[in-house]
Amino acid sequence: MVLNADSTIAELLREKPESAQILFRFGMGCLGCAIANNETVREAAQAHGIPLEEMLSALDIPEA
């Protein structure tokens, strides 16, 4: 699977479990909640006030 900003948090964690530590660093502590199943990386960044480009760079995934 190719990950990008429109992948869900759940997809990201399945493909790259090490991403959890990066998301925690950005203050995203509820990675196992129901929202993570449908929330995209892009939506999560917006909801948490995190610059998307900064988060994508840390996660090493492209925007699209």
N, CA, C and O atoms as CSV, one atom per row, in Angstrom:
chain,resi,resn,atom,element,x,y,z
A,1,MET,N,N,0.843,-1.182,0.000
A,1,MET,CA,C,0.000,0.000,0.000
A,1,MET,C,C,0.887,1.245,0.000
A,1,MET,O,O,1.879,1.317,0.725
A,2,VAL,N,N,0.518,2.203,-0.811
A,2,VAL,CA,C,1.238,3.472,-0.850
A,2,VAL,C,C,0.548,4.429,0.117
A,2,VAL,O,O,-0.640,4.721,-0.020
A,3,LEU,N,N,1.299,4.904,1.082
A,3,LEU,CA,C,0.754,5.835,2.067
A,3,LEU,C,C,0.914,7.265,1.589
A,3,LEU,O,O,1.891,7.605,0.922
A,4,ASN,N,N,-0.062,8.103,1.938
A,4,ASN,CA,C,0.026,9.529,1.657
A,4,ASN,C,C,-0.850,10.266,2.669
A,4,ASN,O,O,-1.364,9.653,3.605
A,5,ALA,N,N,-1.021,11.554,2.489
A,5,ALA,CA,C,-1.783,12.380,3.436
A,5,ALA,C,C,-3.244,11.972,3.532
A,5,ALA,O,O,-3.911,12.292,4.516
A,6,ASP,N,N,-3.750,11.269,2.520
A,6,ASP,CA,C,-5.146,10.855,2.538
A,6,ASP,C,C,-5.332,9.422,3.042
A,6,ASP,O,O,-6.442,8.892,3.010
A,7,SER,N,N,-4.256,8.802,3.502
A,7,SER,CA,C,-4.354,7.496,4.161
A,7,SER,C,C,-4.902,7.716,5.561
A,7,SER,O,O,-4.671,8.763,6.167
A,8,THR,N,N,-5.618,6.741,6.070
A,8,THR,CA,C,-6.125,6.881,7.436
A,8,THR,C,C,-4.999,6.624,8.436
A,8,THR,O,O,-3.981,6.012,8.112
A,9,ILE,N,N,-5.210,7.107,9.652
A,9,ILE,CA,C,-4.252,6.854,10.721
A,9,ILE,C,C,-4.103,5.346,10.920
A,9,ILE,O,O,-2.993,4.854,11.118
A,10,ALA,N,N,-5.207,4.616,10.869
A,10,ALA,CA,C,-5.168,3.166,11.033
A,10,ALA,C,C,-4.317,2.508,9.943
A,10,ALA,O,O,-3.532,1.607,10.236
A,11,GLU,N,N,-4.464,2.948,8.691
A,11,GLU,CA,C,-3.656,2.396,7.596
A,11,GLU,C,C,-2.177,2.696,7.825
A,11,GLU,O,O,-1.321,1.830,7.644
A,12,LEU,N,N,-1.892,3.931,8.224
A,12,LEU,CA,C,-0.516,4.327,8.496
A,12,LEU,C,C,0.104,3.429,9.561
A,12,LEU,O,O,1.227,2.950,9.398
A,13,LEU,N,N,-0.622,3.201,10.646
A,13,LEU,CA,C,-0.091,2.394,11.739
A,13,LEU,C,C,0.059,0.925,11.356
A,13,LEU,O,O,0.970,0.250,11.835
A,14,ARG,N,N,-0.818,0.432,10.507
A,14,ARG,CA,C,-0.681,-0.955,10.033
A,14,ARG,C,C,0.567,-1.122,9.168
A,14,ARG,O,O,1.302,-2.100,9.305
A,15,GLU,N,N,0.796,-0.159,8.280
A,15,GLU,CA,C,1.921,-0.240,7.347
A,15,GLU,C,C,3.250,0.156,7.983
A,15,GLU,O,O,4.297,-0.408,7.666
A,16,LYS,N,N,3.192,1.133,8.884
A,16,LYS,CA,C,4.411,1.654,9.517
A,16,LYS,C,C,4.161,1.812,11.022
A,16,LYS,O,O,3.954,2.930,11.493
A,17,PRO,N,N,4.176,0.714,11.776
A,17,PRO,CA,C,3.883,0.796,13.212
A,17,PRO,C,C,4.788,1.769,13.966
A,17,PRO,O,O,4.392,2.324,14.991
A,18,GLU,N,N,5.991,1.972,13.460
A,18,GLU,CA,C,6.922,2.905,14.107
A,18,GLU,C,C,6.426,4.351,14.037
A,18,GLU,O,O,6.951,5.222,14.732
A,19,SER,N,N,5.428,4.605,13.209
A,19,SER,CA,C,4.851,5.948,13.094
A,19,SER,C,C,4.161,6.393,14.378
A,19,SER,O,O,3.987,7.591,14.602
A,20,ALA,N,N,3.770,5.451,15.217
A,20,ALA,CA,C,3.088,5.799,16.466
A,20,ALA,C,C,3.935,6.749,17.293
A,20,ALA,O,O,3.415,7.722,17.838
A,21,GLN,N,N,5.225,6.487,17.394
A,21,GLN,CA,C,6.103,7.345,18.188
A,21,GLN,C,C,6.164,8.763,17.614
A,21,GLN,O,O,6.223,9.740,18.360
A,22,ILE,N,N,6.151,8.864,16.307
A,22,ILE,CA,C,6.178,10.180,15.663
A,22,ILE,C,C,4.874,10.920,15.945
A,22,ILE,O,O,4.892,12.108,16.267
A,23,LEU,N,N,3.752,10.230,15.827
A,23,LEU,CA,C,2.461,10.863,16.091
A,23,LEU,C,C,2.354,11.288,17.551
A,23,LEU,O,O,1.794,12.344,17.846
A,24,PHE,N,N,2.882,10.479,18.469
A,24,PHE,CA,C,2.894,10.860,19.889
A,24,PHE,C,C,3.688,12.147,20.086
A,24,PHE,O,O,3.290,13.013,20.865
A,25,ARG,N,N,4.803,12.272,19.385
A,25,ARG,CA,C,5.619,13.493,19.499
A,25,ARG,C,C,4.838,14.733,19.078
A,25,ARG,O,O,5.081,15.826,19.589
A,26,PHE,N,N,3.914,14.566,18.161
A,26,PHE,CA,C,3.079,15.672,17.700
A,26,PHE,C,C,1.866,15.883,18.592
A,26,PHE,O,O,1.021,16.729,18.296
A,27,GLY,N,N,1.767,15.126,19.684
A,27,GLY,CA,C,0.674,15.307,20.624
A,27,GLY,C,C,-0.583,14.518,20.303
A,27,GLY,O,O,-1.654,14.794,20.845
A,28,MET,N,N,-0.453,13.550,19.433
A,28,MET,CA,C,-1.605,12.724,19.067
A,28,MET,C,C,-1.562,11.455,19.910
A,28,MET,O,O,-0.898,10.487,19.539
A,29,GLY,N,N,-2.261,11.451,21.037
A,29,GLY,CA,C,-2.180,10.351,21.973
A,29,GLY,C,C,-3.269,9.307,21.838
A,29,GLY,O,O,-3.182,8.253,22.469
A,30,CYS,N,N,-4.284,9.562,21.044
A,30,CYS,CA,C,-5.423,8.649,20.959
A,30,CYS,C,C,-5.383,7.869,19.647
A,30,CYS,O,O,-6.318,7.933,18.848
A,31,LEU,N,N,-4.311,7.144,19.436
A,31,LEU,CA,C,-4.135,6.454,18.159
A,31,LEU,C,C,-5.021,5.231,18.016
A,31,LEU,O,O,-5.272,4.779,16.899
A,32,GLY,N,N,-5.495,4.693,19.114
A,32,GLY,CA,C,-6.331,3.513,19.051
A,32,GLY,C,C,-7.818,3.813,19.096
A,32,GLY,O,O,-8.634,2.891,19.113
A,33,CYS,N,N,-8.179,5.081,19.116
A,33,CYS,CA,C,-9.594,5.434,19.218
A,33,CYS,C,C,-10.323,5.158,17.906
A,33,CYS,O,O,-9.700,4.980,16.859
A,34,ALA,N,N,-11.624,5.128,17.979
A,34,ALA,CA,C,-12.450,4.809,16.810
A,34,ALA,C,C,-12.236,5.798,15.664
A,34,ALA,O,O,-12.334,5.420,14.496
A,35,ILE,N,N,-11.951,7.032,15.977
A,35,ILE,CA,C,-11.759,8.044,14.934
A,35,ILE,C,C,-10.565,7.687,14.040
A,35,ILE,O,O,-10.580,7.983,12.845
A,36,ALA,N,N,-9.538,7.058,14.605
A,36,ALA,CA,C,-8.334,6.726,13.834
A,36,ALA,C,C,-8.635,5.792,12.669
A,36,ALA,O,O,-7.875,5.746,11.702
A,37,ASN,N,N,-9.730,5.051,12.752
A,37,ASN,CA,C,-10.075,4.143,11.664
A,37,ASN,C,C,-10.498,4.875,10.400
A,37,ASN,O,O,-10.324,4.360,9.295
A,38,ASN,N,N,-11.050,6.069,10.553
A,38,ASN,CA,C,-11.560,6.809,9.398
A,38,ASN,C,C,-10.891,8.160,9.172
A,38,ASN,O,O,-11.043,8.748,8.101
A,39,GLU,N,N,-10.155,8.659,10.156
A,39,GLU,CA,C,-9.520,9.969,10.040
A,39,GLU,C,C,-8.232,9.843,9.224
A,39,GLU,O,O,-7.405,8.970,9.487
A,40,THR,N,N,-8.071,10.712,8.244
A,40,THR,CA,C,-6.858,10.688,7.436
A,40,THR,C,C,-5.741,11.439,8.150
A,40,THR,O,O,-5.976,12.185,9.101
A,41,VAL,N,N,-4.545,11.225,7.676
A,41,VAL,CA,C,-3.392,11.949,8.217
A,41,VAL,C,C,-3.620,13.447,8.037
A,41,VAL,O,O,-3.332,14.234,8.939
A,42,ARG,N,N,-4.130,13.836,6.891
A,42,ARG,CA,C,-4.413,15.247,6.610
A,42,ARG,C,C,-5.424,15.815,7.618
A,42,ARG,O,O,-5.217,16.897,8.167
A,43,GLU,N,N,-6.512,15.082,7.854
A,43,GLU,CA,C,-7.542,15.532,8.797
A,43,GLU,C,C,-7.008,15.592,10.221
A,43,GLU,O,O,-7.339,16.507,10.975
A,44,ALA,N,N,-6.185,14.621,10.585
A,44,ALA,CA,C,-5.611,14.594,11.932
A,44,ALA,C,C,-4.700,15.798,12.157
A,44,ALA,O,O,-4.742,16.426,13.214
A,45,ALA,N,N,-3.883,16.112,11.164
A,45,ALA,CA,C,-3.002,17.276,11.280
A,45,ALA,C,C,-3.830,18.540,11.474
A,45,ALA,O,O,-3.516,19.370,12.328
A,46,GLN,N,N,-4.870,18.681,10.692
A,46,GLN,CA,C,-5.725,19.861,10.795
A,46,GLN,C,C,-6.416,19.922,12.159
A,46,GLN,O,O,-6.462,20.981,12.785
A,47,ALA,N,N,-6.950,18.797,12.616
A,47,ALA,CA,C,-7.677,18.765,13.883
A,47,ALA,C,C,-6.776,19.078,15.067
A,47,ALA,O,O,-7.231,19.624,16.072
A,48,HIS,N,N,-5.484,18.729,14.948
A,48,HIS,CA,C,-4.553,18.938,16.053
A,48,HIS,C,C,-3.704,20.196,15.873
A,48,HIS,O,O,-2.822,20.475,16.686
A,49,GLY,N,N,-3.968,20.950,14.814
A,49,GLY,CA,C,-3.223,22.189,14.585
A,49,GLY,C,C,-1.759,21.960,14.247
A,49,GLY,O,O,-0.897,22.760,14.613
A,50,ILE,N,N,-1.481,20.867,13.549
A,50,ILE,CA,C,-0.115,20.519,13.174
A,50,ILE,C,C,0.080,20.850,11.699
A,50,ILE,O,O,-0.752,20.478,10.871
A,51,PRO,N,N,1.168,21.546,11.355
A,51,PRO,CA,C,1.425,21.803,9.934
A,51,PRO,C,C,1.561,20.475,9.186
A,51,PRO,O,O,2.396,19.640,9.534
A,52,LEU,N,N,0.740,20.290,8.167
A,52,LEU,CA,C,0.706,19.026,7.433
A,52,LEU,C,C,2.072,18.653,6.880
A,52,LEU,O,O,2.511,17.513,7.028
A,53,GLU,N,N,2.745,19.597,6.247
A,53,GLU,CA,C,4.033,19.304,5.625
A,53,GLU,C,C,5.045,18.819,6.656
A,53,GLU,O,O,5.842,17.923,6.378
A,54,GLU,N,N,5.009,19.411,7.843
A,54,GLU,CA,C,5.933,19.019,8.908
A,54,GLU,C,C,5.660,17.576,9.355
A,54,GLU,O,O,6.589,16.791,9.550
A,55,MET,N,N,4.387,17.245,9.514
A,55,MET,CA,C,4.045,15.894,9.942
A,55,MET,C,C,4.378,14.877,8.853
A,55,MET,O,O,4.922,13.813,9.150
A,56,LEU,N,N,4.063,15.187,7.609
A,56,LEU,CA,C,4.365,14.265,6.511
A,56,LEU,C,C,5.867,14.029,6.391
A,56,LEU,O,O,6.305,12.907,6.138
A,57,SER,N,N,6.638,15.065,6.569
A,57,SER,CA,C,8.085,14.931,6.509
A,57,SER,C,C,8.597,14.008,7.624
A,57,SER,O,O,9.443,13.147,7.384
A,58,ALA,N,N,8.082,14.194,8.827
A,58,ALA,CA,C,8.492,13.355,9.958
A,58,ALA,C,C,8.081,11.903,9.737
A,58,ALA,O,O,8.797,10.984,10.134
A,59,LEU,N,N,6.936,11.699,9.109
A,59,LEU,CA,C,6.447,10.351,8.843
A,59,LEU,C,C,7.056,9.737,7.586
A,59,LEU,O,O,6.916,8.540,7.335
A,60,ASP,N,N,7.732,10.570,6.803
A,60,ASP,CA,C,8.346,10.152,5.542
A,60,ASP,C,C,7.317,9.580,4.576
A,60,ASP,O,O,7.503,8.508,3.999
A,61,ILE,N,N,6.211,10.335,4.413
A,61,ILE,CA,C,5.198,9.961,3.423
A,61,ILE,C,C,4.872,11.190,2.575
A,61,ILE,O,O,4.968,12.315,3.065
A,62,PRO,N,N,4.487,10.995,1.313
A,62,PRO,CA,C,4.167,12.114,0.438
A,62,PRO,C,C,2.777,12.676,0.697
A,62,PRO,O,O,1.932,12.014,1.299
A,63,GLU,N,N,2.551,13.885,0.244
A,63,GLU,CA,C,1.224,14.506,0.417
A,63,GLU,C,C,0.183,13.806,-0.436
A,63,GLU,O,O,-0.941,13.598,0.021
A,64,ALA,N,N,0.515,13.449,-1.630
A,64,ALA,CA,C,-0.466,12.777,-2.505
A,64,ALA,C,C,0.152,11.623,-3.242
A,64,ALA,O,O,-0.528,10.950,-4.017
